[in-house]
């Protein structure tokens, strides 16, 4: 019987732990019988990783064309490797910034996007990239979200974290702290709130609870004592959103809002900058902090840890986050009725 949920998984940066945790997640078998995982990667590199890390090369089938992939999906296997020759093993080493590896990682993402847009797969689930390797490989985009936005012509993809039920949207991502503070404007925050409200209108969110905006300054600025962004930009944006029919409250101090959301007071938190929400989520459970990208033509989930070059190829990387990213993707797709 054909399985209707198929997940595309690019192998990640070959010099990092991505291939290892992908192999471990497949071998673990958590989604066996529930979904088909199509890994896009280099067979020789993955075989080397399996050997070096004492892992099983657990793919049911290996394909090299779209036609082969489509035919194999008809039988409902648990895992397929879509092989692309991308890595010269004579020049390869673990734990190194390498343009060849950055380019290979990018090509795998591009193929995963292509397969999903074709309809062969339903979502993309990603292991980590290395920004310097991407740059060395001639890739201008600095991360998954930017790459996926570029490949799909999506102007403003929205990042959300999920950690043990806590959901956090991000207004800004990879900006310096000074730039992130400057980016907190009434217009930009309103646009973010409206996007988050639209995206949160599905069964994966508790529709009985409001969204909430985290404060930027200590104690939300104390009426201007510690900054005036709340008075001048944040509160007006929230009021604009309410006038537009959005169920939203705030700002609520960032030192308490994430705990309150975890306890079920809010549907999701709108975090104003990268580390504000990252620290909250990763402190709650580092391994189970999963990044979800909304606003693309398809669902994308991801681990939210790095390539861990220092332990790559040693067989000691945890695959908990990769397994969780796959499970979250499956859960959201089911909630969307896929």
Protein Blocks (a to p, Z undefined) as FASTA:
>chain_A
ZZfbdcdddebjfklmmlmmmmmmmmnommgokaccdddddfklmmmmmmmnopacfbfb
dcfbfklmmmmmmnopabdcddddfbdfklgcehiacfklmmmmmmmmmmmmmmmmnoma
mbdcdddddfklmmmnopabfbfklmmmmmnopabacddddeehiacddfbfcdcfklmm
mmmcfklmmmmmmmmmmmmmcfkbcfkbccddddfbghhlnnolnojklmmmmmmmmmmm
mmnopaceddddfklmmmmmmnopafbdcdfbfklmmmmmmmmommlpccddehiabdcd
dddbdfklmlgonlpacfklmmmmmmmmmmmmmmnoZZ
